[in-house]
Amino acid sequence: SLDETLKFIDAFNIDLKFFDERLYREICGGKLDIVLDNLKAIYEGKNKHGTHLEITTLLINGLNTDENHIRSNCKFVLEELGEEFPIHFSRFFPMHKMRDKSPTNVDYLLRAKEIAVDMGIEYVYLGNMPADNNSYCPNCGELLIARERYCNSDKNRIKDGHCANCGHKLNFVLK
């Protein structure tokens, strides 16, 4: 069972491809409700087993870049997982079976991050693009972790899981 599996896994990053049942079925061959149920179950395992969970959504021009799609995704995170839950929006590049789509417009990713932050999600990251992907304290705005191309270059602003500046408890796994 999933609960038994959670005992052995420290962290998950689950791809939430689309927040639309039709697109999930047509493009992924899966069911959105199963993915959402598993996300909720893994999140519940966080309290029981200490499992860390993050979501990544690959934004693809014309499929899941509209604001309603982004807002639905963020609403699920806020209502089911909490504002301290990390979410990643990644840039799509044409590959494999989707060579007919163009790379995601950077403005869509920047807008997705803006929407998520405005809705109250504390940890929002952008992937596959050169952008500010650093981690900041959601309470005081202090730079906590500076990143460059998927490498952490500075972690000295975190002390025992808290912001060294204001003491805010952070949702980070640093082992």
Phi, psi and omega in degrees: 000162179299319181299320177294320180295323182301335179297335188252357183241126182278325186210147176233144164233105185261133175279121172255089191299312183218153173251052183207120184301316182298312179297319180300316181291312185290320186265321184261342183073019181238188180237127181302317184298328178292318178297314181296319178298319178293321176301315179296318180294318178294319178298319177298327177293341178302315181288327183278320187241356182078019182289130177267139183225137173224155178246141171238132174241119177278113182275127183238123181316129174078352179253309184221029182259357180286154186297326179297320178298313180298315180297320178297317177300310182293323179298317176301313180302311182295317184282327186255335187238330177110156184292339181274004183280126181286136177229139180242135170248121184248149180278133178275142170232139183300127179203165172046247184269004181235049179283349183277352180262151179270161176303146182299133175298126182303326179300327178296319180292316179298321179291321178300316178296317180299316179298312182299315179295315179299327179282345175115007178283128189278330184236102182236129183233152176246137182239159179064032178201152178279095179216170176296106180245022180288165175253134181238152175294126180290347180269309186247350179085003180298137174293124182256312180227120175268131181237145173219116180051056175068013177247136176274126183250352183202117178235017187276007179258014177239130180232116179052042178078012181233155174296127180292340182277312187240351178086004181298133177290131185253151177262070182235149169246117186239031179255000000 
